[in-house]
Amino acid sequence: MQQLIERIKRDGVVKPGGVLKVDSFLNHQIDPKLSYDMAKEIHRLFENEDVNKILTIEASGIGMAVLTGLVFDCPVVFAKKSKTINLSDDVYSTTVYSFTHQVSKQVLVSKRYLNPGDRVLIVDDFLANGAALEGLCDIVEQAGATVVGAAIAIEKAFQPGGAKLRERGLRIESLARIESMGEDSIVFCKE
Ligand code: G4P
């Protein structure tokens, strides 16, 4: 999506260790107009999939997920990260390991909000190693629902998550795919 790519070029800051900071429009301060345009693009990509629920994970994915739910006219569920292992019977849960932060977290969704028969579109801001996306797919499967695909704002295509999950048959649509990046340049995949 050219508009997002231009914004990353203009305002993205590459930090040492391969981290792209996009705090000024996506991760800390949110640009609602850009997020709404991203949501409309996601709708264009998945409009024939009978999506009836959007699923994301707290925290940074929630903003764009809500706007995506607005365009699809369906509820938005976000998985909660929990530090406690005391799980009740009324939640689906899985463990997600964050490579960036080097910690494992339990991720929970109440059974009330995901049901068999749901057609779920997963939305998230970043795809890097794919652990978060894998965890969300696991939760949807536990619910007996169907993942129709994943819509991602920024995919770091030089990290293994996207390739690994596409190989398993998951449809992933990323609005901006980064092939490589250094402190002075960001190279986007040509598609
Ligand atoms: P994964 O989500 O693809 O498995 O990757 P990883 O474990 O490496 O990412 C851990 C966290 O860091 C995730 O957010 C992910 O969205 C974020 N992240 C990964 N690469 C980048 C990057 O280059 N820039 C930025 N800004 N974020 C990145 P999280 O810890 O789950 O939490 P939250 O920030 O959504 O609360």
Boltz pocket constraint, residues with backbone or C-beta under 6 A from the ligand:
constraints:
  - pocket:
      binder: B
      contacts: [[A, 18], [A, 19], [A, 20], [A, 21], [A, 22], [A, 27], [A, 57], [A, 58], [A, 59], [A, 60], [A, 61], [A, 97], [A, 98], [A, 99], [A, 100], [A, 101], [A, 125], [A, 126], [A, 127], [A, 128], [A, 129], [A, 130], [A, 131], [A, 132], [A, 133], [A, 156], [A, 161]]
      max_distance: 6.0
